[in-house]
Amino acid sequence: MNGVGPVTVRLRGRLGDLQPKLRQIAEIVLKDPQAAGGMTIGALAKAAGCSEATVVRLANELGYSGYREFRFSLLEETAIHRERTSDTAYDSDIDPGDDLETVVGKIAFADARAVRDTAGALDIAVLGEVAQQIAGARRIAAFGAGASGLAAMDLTQKLTRIGLSCAVYRDVHEGLPAAALLGEGDVAVGLSHTGQTTDVLDALQVAAAAGATTVALTNASGSALARGADHVLVTAATESAFRSGATASRIAQLTVIDCILVAVAQRLPDLGRPALERTRSAIESRRLP
């Protein structure tokens, strides 16, 4: 299915938005996707304690025509995943008893998977539209808090280096006034892994009310942030109890940001090279010979 992306990525992105029965089915699938892919609709419904119609409803909400298509996509995804991970012992959460070598391996594996899954699930049409809006914007404002605030800073630094007017706001008392001063022709980008960070939500709502185009960069496609934005770019990182706010989610965001940068640069005269050369020259004197 074009534009739908891996089943597990979409399930993780919708968990916080699903009704209890649908969430229960989703959690069963996410706990063991391979086993779930082998279940008939009746078996999955029984395991979740719901009706077959409820299972079909979940499939429909994810964009599939029915359980058959949902199950086929899940089987395909798990087969590819098995092939990619057949030679690694690191495809699991960090355990308190893991030695340091295993911890390092698991972290590296999770970070690499976040990049791969994010790139695989990225909606290219939406990416192109976002790039077009940013390339032609009067001003761009990036809003983020905590770890997502660091990614917002990276987006701002990259867009500024190619000659665009971009500012970052990590404090709500600075962000809300800035959002209120945006208008038609401006773009507001809100970054939140969970899509539930109130500071970012409020900033995008204020920006939208002022007439700006809004973009959400989030891991949760069904979140309040995603539902309220004009355009949504979804990451695919999994956090664990040991790695809340971890590098994997930020790396996934930075992957999308790099894609945005290149897509925007392609829409600028000379790929933004004159601005890059001038900014590079401006800092050359700050380096030792």
Disulfide bonds with the S-S distance in Angstrom:
none
